[in-house]
Structures are given as C-alpha cells and as structure tokens.
Amino acid sequence: MVAAIAGAGSYGLYRYASTIEDQAMEADASTGEQERVNGDVSTSNLSTNAAISKTGANDQANLIQPAGTTSEPSIDLKKNAAVTGPKEPSVVLPDFAVPLDPSEFETECERFVEELATRQPDNPLALNVVAMYYSQMQQTTKADELWKRCVQLAPNDPIYYFNWATNYLNRSESELALQVMEKAISNGLDRSIFTYQIAISLANLSRDTEVEELVSKEPNNGSDNPSLLLLLGQSQVKLGKITEARASFESAKTGGVYNKALVNGLLTCSVRQKDKEAAEKYRKELESFASEQQEFGQKQFDKRSEVEMRRFGLGIIGESIEVLRRAGDLDWAEAVGLRAIFLDPKNVDVYRLMADVYRDRQEPQNAMVVYERLSSLQPTDVLNHLFHARASADAGHIAKAEGLLKYAVALAPLDPSCFATMGEFLLEQRRAKEAAWYLRHAVQLDPSREGRSLYIRSLRESGDLEGAKAQEEILNKASEVPRVRANP
C-alpha cells in the first residue's frame, strides 16, 4: 500500500479530468467491452519481494511464503456522473462466517489447490502456493515435485529454492537441502540468502567446524543474525569451545532470541565452566519451559492446531487471489476472494486483494463496497476512507465521495493528504474557492512543492491573483539552489 501518503509530498490521491468535455470524450471512448489488464506472472515481484528472513531457531521448519505486493493504483477519474450516471455495485459481501468443521475445511482447501495447479501448470507463483500447502499437510513428495518445477520455470528466483530446501529440512534430509541450495548458488544466486539454512543443514550433519567457518565469513561475524549465533553456539559446544559458545549464546539473547534451546545452551556452558550461580539461574528458567509444556494439555494442543490449520489454509487461499490476479484470471480471483470472505469475513488482507481485483476489472463500484467494509473493520485507518472516496468518485457517486473526504479530514486533521485530496477533488468539481481553503491547510501541514503548486492553481481559478503571485514567489525562493563558492 501507500504508507507514505500521509507524509511529505504525498499529494495526488486523485487525478481528475481537466474539463467536463474531456470527461464526456473519455466516456464515449470507453463504451463497449472493457479490456481487462493482464497480470504480470513473472516472479520478479510476488516472490522476490517476500523477505527471505533470517528464521529464528524455533521457526527453522517454517516455509517462507511469498507475500503479494499491493501497489497504489494510478487514479484518473474521467467519467462524470452527469455523463454516465453513477454505477451501482454488483457484489454483496457476507458479514458472517460459513461454519465448516476441520475435515470439511481441509477438503475444500485440498480441492482448491488441486484446481489451482491444474489451471496454472506453468505459473511458478501458483505452483509455489500449492507446494506450500502440500508441505504443510505432510505430502512432501508432491511438494518436492512442484518446487522442482518452479525452479525449472524460474531458475533465478531464490524463494523456490528456499522453500524447497526447507521442505527437505522438515523431514531431516539435510544433504538434499544442501544440494538444493548449491544448485541455487550455481545458478548465480547470492550465497548469503541461504546462510541460515546452510548452517542448519551443516549442524544437522554434525559438520560443526563448517558451521563455525560459515559464520566467521558473515559480516560482523553474524552479529546481526541472532538465530545464526544460536546455531553457532550449539556447534561450538560440540566442538568443546565453551567460552566461545557462551559468548555466542549471550549475543543471541541480546539480539532477541529466547527459547528453550538458548537457555539449555547457557546452562550447559555454565555447568562446564563451574559457574554455579548462573547454572542454578538457567536451570530454573529451563524448568519453567518444561512446566509450561506440561500444563499445555492435549485438548488445548488440538484446539491450537485447528486454529493454526485454518489460518494456514486461509493464507493459502489469500495468496492465490493475488496469484490469479497477476495471471489475469480476474473472474476466478473474484470468486476465490468472495469465498475467502465467507470463510473469514474479518480478514482485512483479503479485502485489500479484492480491491485490487476490482481495480483491474475497472469496477470502482465494487471496490467502493470493499473499501466500505474495510473502513468499518479499521475505522481509524484514514487510507481506507480516502480509497473509499476515490472508488466512490470513480463510480460516479460524487456526493458520497465528498462526504467521505470530509470525514477523513475530520478524522485526521493533521494529515496533509486528507486536505490535499479534498482540494484536488473540489478543483475538479470547479469549486476553486473551497479547494483553496483545504489546500492552504495542506501546505501549512506539508509545504511541499507539489502541494504549493496545487494551492497556486486553486487561487488562480478562484480569482485571487495576488494570493497566487505571493505563493509563486515562495515557491520560486524554495526552488533556488544555494551555491558554494570556491575559496580564493
């Protein structure tokens, strides 16, 4: 999204047509069947923008899932309500969750991923999502085959190697995991991307000297990766380097790692160094971990597993919406999104993905419904209201758009983007004097060049030529670049 919209230079949420005549011409040109925008199915965005995180020691078996990136659409309202009339929505959003027991939910997810793989057999983004599902469901052979196919289709994308190697690590096949990562490196990918996974594989194979060598080659000896330091400490204990191991564990703890493995490592080092006071301290901490595990009964575990499975399944479906949108399969993306909302009507991520689908389908009236729901779920998020206003205006609901913009200004009176957006809106409604009032406040909050230029325009159009001239002088002074003279 566009988090920077509330900051400096954040104007331009709306871009209306210059004249009513332009609007009419655009309306005439747009009649007939709308051309849908094909999504980019390359792996350069969806997969590689997922940060390949330095996974914590407790999370080493987790797969890194590619997160769909949502960019702010360009706004170009060129259809006036008087010309085309307001567009009414053709979608109804549910406000209740469909009751499904765990087996029914699992069956639905299974059926969905199978269809996804069948309909997108050459789309690595889609196959990656399916592979993640199979890996989580312990159908690891299927997952392996899918990631092998992903690597064939996109040999320069690290996410597929990363997930494939993790799949092997999940079933303790560290040699195969190393082979996958070496394949990635031989294809020109940066070795540092896989450092943590390589270290896990080497440690699992008791190649502890290599773990130590690997970490020593990292920038600052791995000090910026506390999980890697934990692994280093464990290998150093096995190598008999107790002093070094304790230092590694302490650094990992300082970096934010705190789990049973870390405390056990510190306890081992304290005992070996005959530090009785520290040993007693860490023994008590270790017992607290054991106590928590004993108190966590099987019934609670089953309930947590059910919740986690549902969350994972919904995540898979959500990822698929973005995959389908990028592949240009907008009808199916909409159908999947609506079903996802029925499964979890409070999932804000799904609504944002649906808004992108309706943007690509050029259906602002449906995006308007989605943003209305988002605004109700996150009433203090001003961006929701601004996008709701934008969609409403695009759909020809001008009065509603104005009301939403007033609402946003009242909600966030220190946010320049709210005033600027309202100013732009009023300018395009030929209400320059009112626009100038809002744009003056916008410039006071954020004296950016773009904002001041818009303010000057509103002053000119409202007939305040002296005010416009004064603002132009300020703008020109601000644009002067100071020069440094050479010493004589």
C-alpha positions in Angstrom: 0.0 0.0 0.0 1.0 3.6 0.1 2.0 4.2 3.7 3.9 7.3 2.6 0.7 9.0 1.6 0.4 10.7 5.0 3.9 12.1 4.8 5.7 14.8 2.9 5.0 15.2 -0.8 2.0 12.8 -0.5 -0.4 14.6 -2.8 -2.1 13.2 -5.8 -4.5 10.6 -4.5 -7.0 11.9 -7.0 -6.3 12.7 -10.6 -9.5 14.0 -12.3 -10.1 15.0 -15.9 -9.3 18.6 -16.7 -12.6 19.5 -18.2 -16.2 18.3 -18.5 -15.6 18.0 -22.2 -12.6 15.7 -21.6 -14.8 13.6 -19.3 -17.5 13.3 -22.0 -15.0 12.3 -24.6 -13.5 9.7 -22.4 -16.9 8.3 -21.6 -17.6 8.0 -25.3 -14.3 6.3 -25.9 -14.8 3.8 -23.2 -18.1 2.4 -24.4 -18.1 -1.2 -25.5 -16.4 -4.2 -23.9 -13.7 -3.2 -21.3 -10.3 -4.6 -21.8 -9.0 -6.3 -18.8 -5.5 -5.8 -17.7 -3.4 -8.9 -17.8 -1.4 -9.5 -14.6 2.4 -9.9 -14.7 3.1 -13.6 -14.0 6.8 -13.1 -13.7 8.4 -13.9 -10.4 10.1 -10.5 -10.1 7.6 -9.1 -7.7 5.4 -11.5 -5.8 8.1 -14.0 -4.9 11.3 -12.0 -4.6 9.7 -9.1 -2.6 9.0 -11.6 0.1 11.8 -11.0 2.5 13.8 -14.2 3.0 14.0 -13.8 6.7 16.7 -15.0 9.0 14.5 -17.5 10.5 14.5 -18.0 14.3 15.7 -21.3 15.8 12.1 -22.1 16.8 10.9 -21.4 13.2 13.5 -23.2 11.2 10.9 -25.6 9.8 8.6 -22.8 8.6 8.3 -22.0 4.9 8.8 -18.5 3.6 5.6 -17.6 1.8 5.7 -15.0 -0.9 3.6 -12.0 0.0 1.6 -10.4 -2.6 2.6 -6.8 -3.1 -0.1 -4.2 -3.5 0.9 -1.0 -5.3 -1.2 2.1 -5.2 -3.2 2.3 -8.5 -3.0 5.5 -10.5 -6.2 7.5 -10.1 -7.7 9.0 -13.2 -11.4 9.8 -12.8 -12.6 10.8 -16.3 -16.2 9.7 -16.2 -18.5 12.3 -14.9 -21.7 11.3 -13.1 -23.7 13.6 -15.3 -22.5 11.9 -18.4 -22.5 8.2 -17.5 -24.6 8.2 -14.3 -23.4 6.6 -11.0 -22.5 2.9 -11.3 -24.2 0.6 -8.8 -22.3 -2.3 -7.2 -22.8 -5.9 -8.5 -21.3 -7.6 -5.5 -22.6 -8.3 -2.0 -20.2 -9.0 0.9 -21.1 -11.5 3.6 -20.9 -10.5 7.2 -20.9 -14.0 8.7 -18.6 -16.9 8.6 -19.6 -20.2 7.0 -19.5 -22.9 9.6 -17.1 -25.7 8.5 -15.7 -28.4 10.6 -11.9 -29.1 10.3 -12.3 -32.0 7.9 -14.7 -30.0 5.6 -12.3 -27.1 5.6 -9.3 -29.3 4.8 -11.3 -31.0 2.0 -12.1 -27.6 0.5 -8.5 -26.4 0.6 -7.3 -29.7 -1.0 -9.8 -29.3 -3.8 -8.9 -25.7 -4.3 -5.1 -26.2 -4.6 -5.6 -29.2 -7.0 -7.6 -27.0 -9.3 -5.1 -24.2 -9.0 -2.3 -26.5 -10.1 -4.4 -27.8 -12.9 -5.4 -24.4 -14.2 -2.0 -22.7 -13.8 0.5 -25.5 -14.6 3.2 -23.2 -15.9 2.9 -20.4 -13.3 5.6 -20.8 -10.7 3.8 -18.4 -8.3 0.7 -20.7 -8.3 2.7 -23.9 -8.1 4.7 -22.4 -5.1 1.4 -21.8 -3.3 0.2 -25.4 -3.9 3.6 -26.8 -2.8 3.4 -24.9 0.4 0.0 -26.4 1.1 1.3 -30.0 0.4 4.4 -29.5 2.5 2.3 -28.3 5.5 0.0 -31.3 5.0 3.0 -33.7 5.1 2.6 -34.6 1.5 6.2 -33.7 1.0 6.9 -35.7 -2.2 4.2 -33.8 -4.0 5.7 -30.6 -2.7 9.2 -31.6 -3.9 8.0 -32.2 -7.4 6.2 -28.8 -7.5 9.2 -26.9 -6.3 11.4 -28.7 -8.8 9.0 -27.5 -11.5 9.1 -23.9 -10.0 12.9 -23.9 -10.2 12.7 -25.1 -13.8 10.3 -22.3 -14.7 12.1 -19.6 -12.7 15.7 -20.6 -12.1 16.8 -17.1 -10.9 14.2 -16.7 -8.1 15.5 -17.6 -4.7 12.2 -18.2 -3.0 11.6 -21.5 -4.7 15.0 -22.9 -3.7 14.5 -21.6 -0.2 11.1 -23.3 0.2 12.2 -26.5 -1.4 15.3 -26.7 0.9 13.1 -26.1 3.9 10.8 -28.9 2.8 13.8 -31.3 3.0 14.9 -29.9 6.4 11.4 -30.5 7.7 12.0 -34.2 7.2 15.6 -34.2 8.3 17.1 -34.7 4.8 19.8 -32.1 5.2 22.1 -33.5 2.4 19.3 -32.9 -0.1 18.6 -29.5 1.3 22.3 -28.6 0.8 22.1 -29.9 -2.8 19.1 -27.6 -3.5 21.0 -24.6 -2.1 24.1 -25.4 -4.0 22.0 -25.6 -7.2 20.7 -22.1 -6.4 24.2 -20.7 -5.9 25.5 -22.4 -9.1 22.7 -20.6 -10.9 24.1 -17.3 -9.8 22.1 -16.6 -6.7 23.7 -14.9 -3.7 25.0 -17.4 -1.2 24.2 -15.1 1.7 20.5 -15.6 1.1 20.8 -19.2 2.2 23.4 -18.8 5.0 21.0 -19.7 7.9 19.6 -22.7 6.1 23.1 -23.9 5.1 24.1 -23.6 8.8 21.1 -25.6 9.9 21.9 -28.3 7.4 25.6 -28.5 8.4 24.7 -28.6 12.1 22.2 -31.4 11.5 25.0 -33.3 9.8 27.4 -32.7 12.7 29.7 -30.7 10.4 30.2 -28.2 13.2 33.6 -26.9 12.1 32.0 -25.8 8.8 29.2 -24.0 10.7 31.9 -22.0 12.6 33.7 -21.2 9.4 30.5 -20.2 7.7 29.5 -17.8 10.4 33.0 -16.3 10.5 32.7 -15.2 6.9 29.4 -13.4 7.6 29.5 -9.6 8.0 30.4 -8.7 11.6 30.7 -12.5 12.3 26.9 -12.9 12.1 26.2 -10.4 14.9 23.2 -9.1 13.0 21.6 -12.5 12.9 20.9 -13.8 16.5 19.4 -17.0 15.3 22.6 -17.8 13.4 24.5 -17.1 16.6 22.4 -19.6 18.5 23.3 -22.3 15.9 27.0 -21.2 16.2 26.9 -21.6 20.0 25.4 -25.1 19.7 28.2 -26.1 17.3 30.9 -24.6 19.5 29.6 -26.6 22.5 30.0 -29.8 20.4 33.5 -28.6 19.4 34.4 -28.1 23.1 34.8 -24.3 22.7 32.7 -23.5 25.8 33.9 -19.9 26.3 33.2 -19.0 22.7 29.9 -20.8 22.8 28.7 -18.9 25.9 29.6 -15.6 24.2 27.6 -16.7 21.1 24.6 -17.6 23.3 24.8 -14.3 25.1 24.9 -12.4 21.9 22.0 -14.3 20.5 20.0 -13.5 23.7 20.9 -9.8 23.4 19.7 -9.9 19.8 16.3 -11.1 20.8 16.4 -14.9 20.8 15.0 -16.5 23.9 13.8 -20.1 23.8 14.5 -23.5 25.3 17.4 -24.2 23.1 19.1 -20.9 24.1 18.6 -21.5 27.8 19.8 -25.1 27.6 22.9 -23.8 25.8 23.6 -21.3 28.5 23.0 -23.9 31.2 25.4 -26.3 29.6 28.1 -23.6 29.3 27.6 -22.6 33.0 27.9 -26.1 34.2 31.1 -26.8 32.1 32.6 -23.5 33.5 31.5 -24.4 37.0 29.5 -21.2 37.3 27.1 -22.5 40.0 25.1 -19.3 40.4 24.5 -18.9 36.7 23.8 -22.7 36.3 21.1 -22.5 39.0 19.5 -19.5 37.3 19.4 -21.1 33.9 18.2 -24.4 35.4 15.2 -22.6 36.9 14.5 -21.0 33.6 14.7 -24.3 31.8 12.2 -25.8 34.3 9.8 -23.1 33.6 9.8 -24.1 29.9 9.1 -27.7 30.9 6.3 -26.6 33.3 4.6 -24.6 30.6 4.7 -27.7 28.3 3.2 -29.9 30.9 0.4 -27.5 31.6 -0.4 -27.3 27.9 -2.8 -30.3 27.6 -3.6 -32.3 24.5 -7.1 -30.8 24.2 -5.5 -27.3 24.1 -2.9 -28.5 21.6 -5.7 -29.9 19.3 -7.6 -26.6 19.5 -4.5 -24.6 18.7 -3.7 -26.9 15.8 -7.2 -26.5 14.4 -6.9 -22.7 14.6 -3.4 -22.8 13.0 -4.6 -25.1 10.2 -7.5 -22.7 9.5 -5.2 -19.7 9.5 -2.8 -21.5 7.2 -5.5 -22.6 4.8 -6.9 -19.1 4.6 -3.4 -17.8 3.9 -3.0 -20.2 1.0 -6.4 -19.0 -0.4 -5.4 -15.4 0.1 -2.1 -15.8 -1.7 -4.0 -17.4 -4.5 -6.1 -14.4 -5.1 -3.0 -12.3 -5.8 -1.5 -15.1 -8.0 -4.7 -15.3 -10.1 -5.0 -11.5 -10.4 -1.4 -11.3 -11.6 -2.1 -14.1 -14.1 -5.1 -12.1 -15.4 -7.7 -14.7 -14.3 -9.8 -12.0 -12.7 -13.1 -13.9 -12.7 -11.7 -16.7 -10.7 -9.8 -14.3 -8.4 -13.1 -12.6 -7.6 -14.8 -16.0 -6.9 -11.9 -17.1 -4.7 -11.9 -13.8 -2.8 -15.6 -13.9 -2.1 -15.3 -17.4 -0.8 -12.4 -16.4 1.4 -14.6 -13.6 2.9 -17.3 -16.2 3.6 -14.7 -18.2 5.5 -13.3 -15.2 7.4 -15.3 -12.0 7.0 -12.9 -10.0 9.1 -9.8 -10.7 7.1 -8.6 -7.3 6.0 -5.9 -8.7 3.8 -8.4 -10.4 1.6 -10.4 -7.2 1.2 -7.3 -5.4 0.0 -6.6 -8.1 -2.5 -10.2 -7.9 -3.7 -9.9 -4.1 -4.1 -7.0 -4.8 -6.5 -9.1 -7.3 -8.4 -11.9 -4.8 -8.9 -9.4 -2.1 -9.9 -8.0 -4.4 -12.6 -11.6 -5.2 -13.8 -12.3 -1.4 -13.8 -15.2 -1.9 -11.4 -14.9 1.0 -9.0 -18.5 0.5 -7.8 -17.4 -2.9 -6.4 -14.2 -1.5 -5.0 -16.4 1.0 -3.2 -18.2 -1.8 -1.4 -14.9 -3.4 -0.4 -13.5 -0.2 1.0 -16.7 0.4 2.8 -16.2 -2.9 4.6 -12.5 -2.1 5.2 -13.5 1.2 6.7 -15.9 -0.5 9.1 -13.2 -3.0 10.2 -10.5 -0.4 10.5 -12.3 2.8 11.2 -9.3 4.8 12.3 -7.2 4.0 9.2 -7.5 7.1 7.2 -6.3 5.5 4.0 -9.4 3.2 3.9 -11.6 6.3 3.9 -9.5 8.0 1.2 -9.6 4.9 -1.1 -13.3 4.5 -0.3 -13.8 8.1 -1.5 -11.7 7.5 -4.6 -13.7 4.4 -5.6 -16.9 6.2 -4.9 -15.9 9.1 -7.2 -14.7 6.8 -9.9 -18.1 5.1 -9.8 -19.8 8.4 -10.2 -21.0 8.8 -6.6 -19.7 12.3 -6.3 -21.7 13.5 -3.2 -20.7 10.3 -1.3 -17.0 10.9 -2.2 -17.2 14.4 -0.9 -18.8 13.2 2.3 -16.1 10.6 2.8 -13.3 13.2 2.2 -14.8 15.5 4.8 -15.0 12.5 7.2 -11.3 11.8 6.5 -10.3 15.4 7.2 -12.2 15.4 10.5 -10.7 12.0 11.4 -7.0 13.1 10.7 -6.8 16.9 11.0 -3.0 16.8 11.0 -2.7 14.7 7.8 -1.9 16.9 4.8 -3.0 14.2 2.3 -6.6 14.4 3.6 -6.7 18.2 2.9 -4.8 17.9 -0.4 -7.1 15.1 -1.6 -10.2 17.2 -0.8 -8.6 20.2 -2.5 -8.0 18.3 -5.7 -11.5 16.8 -5.6 -13.0 20.3 -5.3 -10.8 21.7 -8.0 -12.2 19.2 -10.5 -15.7 20.0 -9.4 -15.0 23.6 -10.4 -15.2 24.7 -6.8 -11.8 26.5 -6.6 -12.5 28.8 -3.7 -13.4 25.9 -1.5 -10.5 24.0 -2.8 -8.1 26.8 -1.9 -9.2 26.6 1.8 -8.3 23.0 2.0 -5.1 23.3 0.0 -3.9 26.2 2.2 -4.2 23.9 5.2 -2.4 21.1 3.3 0.5 23.4 2.5 0.7 24.6 6.1 1.0 21.0 7.3 3.4 20.0 4.5 5.0 22.8 2.5 5.9 20.6 -0.4 6.5 22.0 -3.9 3.7 19.8 -5.4 1.2 20.9 -2.7 2.0 24.6 -3.1 1.7 24.3 -6.9 -1.8 22.9 -6.4 -2.6 25.7 -4.0 -1.5 28.3 -6.6 -3.8 26.7 -9.1 -6.7 27.0 -6.8 -6.0 30.6 -6.0 -5.8 31.5 -9.7 -9.0 29.7 -10.6 -10.8 31.3 -7.7 -9.7 34.8 -8.9 -7.2 35.5 -6.2 -4.3 36.5 -8.5 -2.4 38.4 -5.8 -2.5 35.4 -3.5 -1.4 33.2 -6.3 1.5 35.6 -7.1 2.6 35.6 -3.4 2.6 31.8 -3.3 4.6 31.7 -6.6 7.3 33.9 -5.0 7.5 31.5 -2.1 7.7 28.6 -4.5 10.5 30.2 -6.5 12.5 31.0 -3.4 12.2 27.5 -2.2 13.5 26.1 -5.5 16.6 28.2 -5.5 19.7 26.0 -5.1 22.4 27.5 -2.9 25.8 27.6 -4.5 29.1 27.0 -2.7 31.9 29.4 -3.8 35.4 28.1 -4.1 37.9 29.6 -1.7 40.0 32.4 -3.3 
